[in-house]
Amino acid sequence: MTKEHKKIAHTLFWAILMTVLLAMPHVGFMLSFAVIPLSIWTLYSIYLSVRKPELRTNQLTRVSIWLVGVALVVGIHYFRHITTRQSADEVVAAIKSYTATHGQCPAELEDIGIDPQQLQDKLGMAGYSCDDGNPHFFYKVTYIVFDTYSYDFSKGVWKYRAS
């Protein structure tokens, strides 16, 4: 194996490792720590590709590997965010429907046919309460630990809550 092939294999190994680790739930924010060094390295690789044409194929292959890894992490977290939000929107719609029909918010989600275990399977950590006739529903952000999205029933919008 040539030196150039070893560099590509080394890059592939680290990019796969980064992709697997950063694609996990609640870890997507860590990508921001990798983007800065990767950006500097990418600019340097482009510089090398221009200045030393014999390195061009190797450097551009390595840059492409990292770009695919970053794109996969972003795509996985985006998909997870969208599917989790759709599930959360279904819960909100059920709460609104119950409230409109009964004139008060449900005391518990079981009252509207939502099983707590199924909710946890779909949303991860989530919570609901009805305090003084006002429903409160939240779920854990899928790409960062400790933060949540909570639904503002009076305004009809999701609010990001940083811890």
C-alpha positions, 0 to 999 in steps of 0.5 A, spaced: 500 500 500 502 506 497 503 512 502 497 516 499 493 510 499 494 509 507 492 516 508 486 515 504 485 509 509 486 513 515 482 518 513 476 513 511 477 510 518 477 517 522 471 519 518 467 513 519 468 513 526 466 521 527 460 519 523 458 513 527 459 517 534 456 524 532 450 521 528 448 518 535 441 521 538 443 528 542 450 528 540 449 532 533 452 539 537 459 536 537 459 536 530 460 544 531 467 542 534 469 538 528 467 543 523 472 548 525 479 544 524 476 540 518 474 547 515 482 549 516 484 542 513 480 543 507 482 550 505 489 547 506 488 541 502 485 545 496 491 549 497 496 543 496 491 541 490 493 547 487 500 548 488 502 540 488 498 537 482 501 530 484 497 530 490 490 533 487 487 526 487 489 524 494 487 530 497 480 531 494 479 524 495 480 525 503 476 532 503 470 528 499 470 523 504 470 528 510 464 532 506 460 525 506 461 524 513 459 531 515 453 531 510 451 524 513 451 526 520 447 533 518 442 529 514 441 523 520 440 529 525 435 533 520 431 526 519 431 525 526 428 532 528 423 532 523 420 525 524 420 526 532 417 533 531 411 530 526 410 525 532 410 531 537 405 534 533 400 528 533 400 529 540 399 536 540 393 535 535 390 530 540 391 534 546 388 540 542 382 536 540 381 533 546 381 540 549 376 543 544 371 537 545 371 537 553 373 544 554 379 542 558 385 539 557 386 532 559 389 530 566 394 525 563 396 523 556 392 516 557 386 520 557 387 521 549 389 514 548 397 515 548 401 510 551 407 513 555 411 507 553 409 508 545 410 516 547 417 515 549 419 510 544 417 515 539 420 522 542 425 519 547 424 523 553 417 527 553 413 530 558 406 533 559 402 536 564 395 540 565 396 545 570 390 550 572 387 548 565 393 550 561 396 544 557 404 543 557 407 539 553 415 538 551 420 533 548 427 533 548 431 536 543 434 530 538 441 533 537 443 536 543 443 534 550 439 537 556 435 542 551 427 541 550 422 543 545 416 545 549 409 547 545 406 554 547 398 552 546 396 559 547 401 561 541 401 555 537 408 554 536 414 550 538 419 554 543 426 551 544 428 551 551 436 551 552 438 548 559 
